[in-house]
């Protein structure tokens, strides 16, 4: 199945991902060819993720046929695929291909073994292996590692309750941006004249830098030779760092900003063969730092068992577990660190190795996909080089359960049953679950519920879902249950239908209600008490707090999770065992002082907040006030009489000001935008410099303009500057929309805009004697008193408006 080539980034589809990765990484991804072998439960997770992300092409390879077993592990294999014994790659191909029309997806069913000529892999930038023997993994890894440039290699496996992930991106792999975070900006309060020079930040503003990072300096007064120079730093304390010898420089006076410089980092990888004997593992669980090496040994023992006996250890078989333990002991001796063998890990891996846990595969598939994206984009720090994740906590309580509990019954849950036993499977079938939110996490949850058989019990069990939102195009990039033809349909109904495609036996009740105090008749205490677990997949804290309070009141367990960019969290809340979601709160965000926002913005967040305030005032608050006022007082003549008689009408002065200044044509919208540009970006700066010249000093003799205060400079309007021109057009369009002024495509042309701007009489700057607020503790005044001059002016403006309106009507 082919898709059209496109290097243009479809922002409507990729907008959320674009913010996280950036255009350079997106373009690299859109040029990458990826090969994936093994379309089982883990392979299909990886395929789904990297297709949604938007690589150029993916080839999925598999030689196995669909079985009933696959229905419980691969969410894109259906019962008719099993009946017709289709190849797994061919069966999943059309379903994964429709996830993203920009990705070429192909299937391969030719054998891949020790005799295969691997030269066909040269067409790919990344190779991913799942369900491949360790011997073949080594052979393919050697081939990939030896290419110039190396083909990035990722192998991943889930065996029962254990999983592993391995990455090799070649001898040297350059990471262009290790974190993806915005470069930090640090305001400086002092720099010592010493060797090394110590830079101190402003009080209460920790730098959050790391030793070895690079900074460049600007706006430093005194030690001005630092400006524009780059230095590697050594952290001294949370508020200071050293930058090398400053003893020969001029003394530091004041000001200055240190800006982090993003520098590429070189990462070094070893081949799989070398890494097996001396593994470099990432510790995923700091409560079990020894676990990665223990699972490493156990999984190597499993691979050797498979090679020795031509099969995997039998489900729940104690003899096979003993045999695997002997192999593990001998393998441990061959490794450099000779790690201790954990008998429990080996035993449980042996007993469950033939089984499969879909939620574990979802987690490992997510991480593996992320590594593939790192491999093809060079963005974010890659995994070096092993990751082991286990869920032994699930099976440890099953120690005394008889092995017959784990044996297959010939249904779609056999792979799951081999891990957790039949009794736990039945418990899952009988669960009542309430899922709030059907976005990216909600879709993943529903897919896992379907594979686990949650809510499929004959007498008990139900999944209730709700989400008031409709599907938008940008959702399709990460909410994999939705397709283009679902746009503008309710998320919950569509997600329910898609979940039934994965498992037709799931009982699912879908609503489009918001969960809030207004819907407590629907989601009552009685409703909550019937639920076994509540799962939230929300996008805001307020809704989480409300649902948590309902769970606490009704003693229901809650699973909460969320994502933001590359970061994510999950929290399990159990009554009488853990604290609730509302028990902890983030510290309140530091409020930006009013005077900083109005006159002395120093950081980018200040300017963003200033722009938001201006935007809301001009295009939301003032128009709303205007509409509300005239709904209350429909007659302008009556308003005029009441003002003249000395009556005070709330908001009338602002409303009359808006009335007298409102644009009535497209030309006036453009003129108003041009005047606003002059006011915001020239007159305001000139006024500040008039009130506080650059040499202004405080009572203690120190300079007024010193860090964090930064002196402004007026901007001269340039029509050819895209930023200036963009401001005019956007502001004019906003004014036109708010004040119902029609405009055409011709009105938006550069020629028309230039013609209007050329004739605008821009008011000259006249200094004012207004007092500029400098007290950081002062708050924004709630009410600005109206002077008698303002009153006279308002009466005049209103009379003028009434007169012009009468003239218009008579015409």
N, C-alpha and C positions, 0 to 999 in steps of 0.2 A: 504494500500500500504506500503510495508515494504522496508527497505534499509539495506544494510550490515553494521554490527558493525565495527567501526574503531576508535581506540584511537590515531592512528597516524594522526597528523594534515596535511591535504593536503595543502601544502604551495602554490601550483599553484592557488588554489581556494581562500584560506583565507589570503594570504600574507598581504593585506592592513589592514584587521581587526586585524591580529596578532600583527602588530606593535603597534596598539592602546591598545589592551586588554592584550597582553602578553600571554605566553603559559599556565601559571597556570589557568588563568581565562578561556581560551579556553577549557582546559581539563575539568574544572568544568561544563562548559556549555554543553559539549559533553556528560555529564553523567546525565543531567537533564531531567525529565519528566514534561511536562506542560499540563494543562487542560484549554481549552478556550471555554466558552459558548457564543453563539450568533455569527452567521456568517453573520451579516449585513455589512453595509458599514464600520463601525469601526472595527468589529471583523476580517474582511478579511484583513484590513491594518495591524493589530497586527500579525495575522497569517503569512502573507507574510514576515514581518520584522524578526520575531523570527526564521522562517524556514531558511531564508537567513543567519541569524547569526550563526545557527548551533547547536540548542539544540539537545538532543538525540532523544526525541520523543514528538510529539504534538497530543493531541486528540481534534478535533473540534466537538462541540456539538451544535445541533440546531433541533428544532421540527417544524419550519415553512417551508412552501412550497414556491418555487420561484414565484414571481408575476412580472408584468410589472414594478412596482415600483422599484424592485431590480435592474433592468437594469441600472438605473441612479445612483445607490449607490454602487453596488458590481461589480467590474471590472472583476470578474471571473465567473459571471453568464451570460449565453447567451440566445438568444431568444428561442432556442429549449428546454432549461431547463424550461422556463416559459410555453411553449406549453404543455410539458409533466408533468408539475406540480411536478417537482422533489424536494426532500428535499434539503434545502440550503447547509447543511453540505456535503451531498453526491454529489451535483452538483459541489461544489468547490474543493472537495477532490483531484481528479486527477490533477487539475491545480495548486494547491498549493504544492502538493507532488513533482511535477517535478522541483520545484524551487531549490531543494537541495537533491541529492541522498543519502546523509549521514543521513538524518532525517527520522525517522519512523513517518508516518502520518496516523492517524485513524479517522474515523467518528463515532459519536454516535448520535442516534435519539430518545433515550428513554426520557420520560418526566422528567424534573427536577423541582420539586415544593416543597411546605412545607411538604409533606408526604414522600419525597424521603429519603431513608437511605443513609447518606453521607459517610459511611465508605469506599466507593470505591475511595474517594479522597485521602486516605492515600498513594496511589501509586504515588502521584505527589508531586514534590517539590514546584510547584507554580500553583495557580488557578487564572484565569482571567475571570471576568464576564462582559458581555455587554448585554444590552437589558434584564436585570433581574430586577424584582420588588425590591423595597427597603427592604421590609420585608424578602424576600428570601436572599437578599445580607447580611442582618444582621445575619440570621441563618447560612449561609455558612461561614461568617467571624468568628462567634463565634466558629464554629467547627475547622476551620483552626488555629485560635489563640490558642486553647486549646491543640493542638497536641504537642508532644515532639519528635523531634524539631518542632517548628511551621511550618505549610505550609504557604508559602508566598502568600499574598492575594492582588490582584489588581482588582479594579472595575473601569470601564470607560463607559461614556455615552455621546452621542451627541444628543441634542434635539434642532432642529432648529438652532437658532443663538447662543446657549450657550452649553458649554461642561464642564464636570467635570471628574476628575481623583482622585482616592483614593488609598492609599497604606497602608498596615499593614504587616510588616515583623516579627511580634512577639514582646514580651516584651523587649527582648534584641537582637539586631542584630549587629554583628561585621563587620565593614567595614575595610578591610585590607589596602586599599589605597584610600584615599578620593578624590584625584585629577587625578591620573594617570600620573602626570608630573614627569620628571626626578628629583631626589633630587638635590637641589641647592648647589653649592659650592661657598663659599665666601672667598675672600682673605682678610687677616687681616693686618691692619697697626698699631694697638695698642691695648693693654689690660691693664686696670688700676689695681693697687694693692689696692683693696678697697672692701667694702661690701655695695652694690653688685659690682662685677667687671664689668666694662663697656668695651665691645668689639667694636672697631671702624673699619669699612671697609676701603678699599682703596678709595681714592678720586674719585668722579664721578662714583662710582659703588654701587648703592643702593642695600641693601640685599633682599628686597621684601619678608621678612619673616613675620609671624604672631605670636603674643603672644601665648604661650602655646606649640609651636612647639619644637622639640628636635634637638640638634646639637651634633656632635662629632668632636673632634679636631685632627689635625695631623700637623706635620712639624713645631710646635711652638718651637722657640728657647728662652731659658731663663725660661719661665714658663712651663717647659717641662712636669710637672705632669699633665697638661691638655691633653696631647697627649693620644688618645685612650679613654678618658673619655666622658661621655654623659651628657648634661645639658639641662634643660628646660629653654627657654629664655623668656624675657619680652622685647618687642620692646620699645626703648627709642626715636629713630628718624629714618628716612629712611636710615641713615648711621651707626646706632649704636644700640646695644641691651645689656641687662644685663644678667649675667649667674650665679649669686649667689656669695658667699664669696670667694674672691681671696686674701684677705689681708695677709694670712699666707703663700702664695706661693712665690716662687722666683720671682724677677722682670722680666718682659717681656723684651726681647731683640729685636727680629725681626722675621719676617716670620709667617707662620702658615696659615692653611686653615680650615675653619669651614664647615662641610658637614652636610646637613640636614638628619635626621634619620626619615624614614617613620615609624610611629607607628600606630597600629590599633586604630580605634575609635569606641566606643559603641554608637549605636543609639537606642532610646527607642520609641516604638510604642504603641498606644492605640487601642482598638477595635473600630469598626465602630459605635457601639451604643453610646460609650462615646464621640467619635469625632463629632457626629452629634450635640450634645448640646454645645460643647466647641471646635469648629474646629481650627486646626492649619493649616493655609493656606499659601502657597507660593504666594507672590505678583509677578505676571507676567508682569504687566504694572505699572510702578512707577508714571505714570501720573494719575492713578486711583487706589490709594491704598485701597480705600473703596470697590471697585468692588467685590473682592472674597466673602466677607461676604454677600453682596447684592444678588449675584447669588446663594450662598449657600441657603439663605432663599427662593428665587424664585424656585429653583429646588426641595427643600423639599416640597413647596406648590404644585408643579406639581405632585410629588409622592403621596401626600395626595389626590389630586384631582382624580388621577387614581384609588386609592383605594376606595374612596367614591362613584365614579360614574361608575366604571368598564370600563372606557374609558379615552382617552386623551382629552384635550380641542379641540374643532372643529377648523379647519383652519379659521383664520381671525374672529372668533366669539367673539364679544365684551362682550356678557353676560357671556360666560365662563371665559373671562379675568377678569371681575369684581368679579366673584365667586372665582377665584384663588387669587385675591388681598386680599379678606377677609381672606382666609386661611393663606396667607403669614403674615398678621397682627397678627393673633392669634399665629402662629408658632414663630414669632419673640419674643413674650413675654416668650416663654418657653426656649429660649436659654440663656446661661449665660451672654453674652455681650449685649443681647437685641438690636441687630443691627437695624439700620433704614431701613425701607422697601423702595426700589426704585420702584415706580409705573411703570415707563417706562420699566424697566427690566422685571418685572412680566408680563406686558401687552404683550411685544414683545415675551417673552418666550411662553406665552399662545397661541398667534396667530400663531407662527411658530413651536410649539413643535412637530407636526406630520411630519414636513418637515425635510430635511437633506441636509447639505452642504458638498459635498465631500472634498473640500480643508481643511475645519475645521477638518474633520475626519482624513485626512492625517497627519495634525499637531499633533493632540491628539494621534493618533495611533503610531506616531513616538516616542512621549514622553513615552507613556505607554509601548511600546516595550523595550525602554531603561531601564525603571524601572524593567521590567522582567529580563533583563540581569544583572542588579545590584543585584537583589534578588538572582539569582542562582550563581553569581560569587563572591559576596562580594567586588566588585571593584566599585569605584566612590560613591559619597555621594547620598543616596537615597532621594526621595521626602518625606518630612514630612509635613503633610500627605495628604493635599488636593491641587489640582491645578484646578483653574477655568479659562477658556479662553472664551471670547465672541467676536462676530463680530457685535455688535450692530451698529457700524458705517455704515454698509452696509444698514441696514433697516431704520435708523432714517430719511433719506430723503424721505422714502416711506409713511410717516405719513398720507398724504392726499389721497393716492391711495385706490380706492374702494376694498372691500374684495373679489369681484368676480375675481379680477386679480390673486388672490392666490389659487383659487379653482382648483381641478384636471381636466385635459382634457383627461385622459386615455392614455397618452403616457409615455415614459421612463423618462421624465423630471418633473413629478408631484411632486416628493420629493423636487426638487430644486425650482419649481414654488411656493410651499407652503411657502418658505422662502423669495424669492425675487420678486415674481410676474411675470406675463407673459411678460410684456414689456421688463424687464431686461433679461429674458430668450432669447427673440428674438434678443436683442442686442448682446448677447454672440454668438448666432448662426451666426450672420452676420459679426463677427469679422475677420479681416485679421491679423494673428499673424506670426511673424518670430522668430523661435526658433533656436538659434545657440548652438550646442552641444547636443549630445544624450547619455551622460554618465549617472551617477546615478541620478543627478538632472533632466537632460533632460527626462529620462524615467518617473520620477514622474510627471513632468510637462505634458507630453503627456497623461498620464493616467488621470490626472485631466481635461485636455482639453476635452478628450473623454467623461468623465462623465458629464461635464458641457454642452456638445454639441457645443463647440467652433468650428467655421468653418463648420457648418452643414446647413447653410441657403440655401434655394432653389435657390436664385438668387445671393446672396452675401456670403462672408465668405470663407476663405482658411487658412490652416496652412502650412507654408513653413518651412521645417527643413533642416539643413545641418550639416554634420560632416565628415571630411575626414578619420577618423580612422576606423580600422577593429576591430572586437570583439576578445578579448583575454579571456583565461580561468579565469584570476583574475577578469575580469569585472562581471562574473556571480554572484559573492558574493553580489553585491549591485545594479546591473543594471537589474532590475527584468523582463524586456521585452525580455531578451535574454536567450537562452538555449544552452546546450552543442553542439547541431548540428548546431548552428549558428556561431561557432568559425571560424574566418578568413573571415567572411562575413562583408560587410559594415554596420556600426552601423545605419546609417540613413535609409537605405532601410528596414532593419530588424525591426527597431523601428516603421516605418510607417505601416508595415504589422501587427505587434502586436497591434498597436493602432486601426486599422480597426477591429480586433477581438473583441475589447472592445465596439466600436461603429461603425457599418458598414456604418453609414451615414456621417462620418467625411470626409471632402475633404482635402487631405494631399498631398503635393508636396515635394518629398525628393531629396536632392542633396548630393554630396560628395565633395563639394568645401570648401576650406578654406576661411574664410571671412577676406580679407586683401586687400591692395592697388592693388594687381595683379588681383583681381576678381571684380574690380569696374565696369566693363562692365556688369557683371551679376547683381551685387547688386548695381545698380546705384541710383542716387537721385530719379529718377522716381519710382524705386522699393520701396525705403524707404517711399516715400510719400503715397504709396498705403497701407502701413501697419498701423494698428491701434495701435499696441504695439509690441515692440521688447523684447524678453526674452533671456537672456544669461545664459548658463549653462556651463561655461568654466573652464579651469584649469590653466589659466595664466593671469597675470595682463596686459601684452602687448596687447593681443587680446581684453580685456575689454576696455582698453583705446581707441583702434582704433574704436570699435563699438560705444562707447559713443560719440566719435567725429562725427561720421556719424549721430547719433541720434540728437545731438545738431544742426548740420548743417541743418537737415531736420525737426526739431521741432517734433520729435517723442518721446513718452514716453518709458522708458526703465526699465525693472525689472531685476536686477542682483542678483545672489546668488552664494554661494560657500561653501565648507566644507573643513576642515583640521582636521583629527582625530576626537576628540569629539567636536570640535568648528565649528561654522557655522555663516554665515551672510546672510542677504538679504537686498537689498536696492531698493527703488522705486524712480525713477527719472522722474519728470514731468516737461515739458517745462514751463518756466515762474513762476514755483511754488517752485521747489527745486533746490539745487545746483546739478551740474552734477558730474559724477564719477571722471572726471579729475580735478574737482575743489579742491579736497583734495588729498594729497599724504602722504604715510607713510614716517617718517623721514628716510634718507638714512642709510643703515646699517653701523655701525662703522667699518672702514677698519682696518684690523689687520696690525700693522707696519711690514715692511719687515724684520727688525732685529729680531722681536719676532718670526715670522714664521720660519726664517732660523736657528736661534741659541737659542732662549729663549722661546720656547712654554711653557705656564704655565697652560692653560685650555684645556679641551677636544676639543673645537672648533678649537683651534690653531693646534692641532695634526691632526685633520680631514682635515683642509685646507692644511697643509703641505703635507699630503698623497695625496690629490687631485692634488696638483701641481706636485708632483713627478710622479704620475700616468699619468697625461696629457702630461708631458714632455717626459717620456720614451715611452709611448705606443700610443701617438697621434701626438704631435707636431714634435718630431724628425723624426719619420717615414714619416710624410707628407712632411716635409722639404726635406728629402732624395729623395722621389719620384719626387717632383716638380723640384729639382735640375737636376736630370738625364734626366727628360723630356726636360729641357731647353738645357742641354749640354750632348748629348747622348754618346760622345766619351771621355773615361777616358784619353786617350793619349793626346787629344786636351786640356783637362783641365790641365794636367800636364805641357804642353808646355806654356800655358798662365800664369800659376802661376810662372813658372821659369823665364818668361820674365818680371815678376813684376806686372802683371795685377791683380786687385782685383776682385774676383768673389763672389757675395753676398752669404753668407752661406756656402762657400766651405769648410772652416776649420771644421765646425760642421759635415758636410756631410762626409768628409774624415775620421774624428774620428769615426763616426758611421760605415763607411765601414770597417775600420780596426778592429773594435771591434764586428761587428755583428756575432752572433752565426750561425754556419753552420750545427750543428748536435744537437740532443737532449742532449747529454752529455754536450756540450758547453752551452746550455740553463740553465741546472741545475748548472753548474760551475759558470756562470754569476750571477745567483740568489743567490748562496752562498756568492760570493764576495760582492754583493750588501748588503746582510744582515750584513756582517762585517762592511762595510763602514757606513751604516745608523745607526746601533744600538750599535756599539762598537767604531770604530775609531772617529766618529763625537763627541761622548761624551768625549773620551780621549783628543781630540784636544782642546775642550772647557775648560776642566780642566787644560790642559797645558797652554792655553792662560790666563785663570783666575782661579788660584788655589783657594781652598775653603776659604783661609784667605785673599784674595785680598780685599783691601780697596779703596774707592774712595778718591778724593782730600779732601773732608770734614771729612774724618775719618770713615765714615759709611761703612759697609760691602757691597761689590759688590753683593754677592749672598744673597739678601733679597727680600721679597715679593714685586712684583709678580714674580721676577726671581727665578727659582728653579734649583739648581745644578743638572746636569744629572748624571747618573751612567751607565757605559758600561754594555751591556748584553752579557753574554757568550752563544754561540750557543749550544743548547741541542737538539739532534735529536729527543728525546722522548717527547719534549714539543710540544703539538699539535699546539700551536700558531707559533712556530719557523718552524716546519715541514710544516704547512699550507702556510706560507709565501714563502718557497722555491718552493713548488709544484705550487702554484698559479702564482708566478712570472715567473717560467720556462715555464708554459703553455702559459702565455701572450707573452713572448719573442718568443716562437715557433710559435704562431699564427701570430704575427706581421711580423716575418721574414720568414714565409712560411717553417718552419721546421716540417716535419711530426713526429708524435709520436703515440705510440700504448698504449693499456691498460697495457701491460707488462711494458712499459716504466714508467708508473705511479705507479707501485707497490713499496712498501716500500723497498723491497730487492734491486731493481734496483737503486732507489734514494740513498739508504745508500751506495751502491757500488760506485756510482759516487762521492758522497760527501766525502767519506773516502779518495779518491785520490786527492782531490782538494788542491792545494798549496795556502792557504789563506795568502795574503800579511801581513807582520808584520806592526804594527803601527809605523810610523816615524813622530815625531812632525814637523809641518810646521810653518813657520814664517808669514803665511798669517795674514793680519789684519782682526779681526772679527768686523763687524759693530755693534755698540751699540747705535747709534743715532736713536731714535724712529721716527724722522721726515724724515730720509733718505728714499728715494724711491728705488725700484728695478731698477738697471741700464738697460736702453733699449738696449745698445750695449756694449759688453765687447771688449776692444781693443785687437788686435792680436799681440803678441810679435814676434820678428825675430826668436826666438827659436821655437815658434809654427809653423811659416812658414817653417822652415827647417824640422821640425818633420812631417808636412803635406806632403811635397814633398817626404820625405823618405817613409812614410806610403803608399802614392799613388803608388810610384814606386814598392813597395813590393806587393801591391794588384794586380797591372797589371801583375807583374811577376808570382805570384801564379796562376792567372787566365789563363795565357798562358800555364803554366805547366799543369794545369787541362785539358785544351783543347787538348794539345799534347798527354796526357795520354788517 
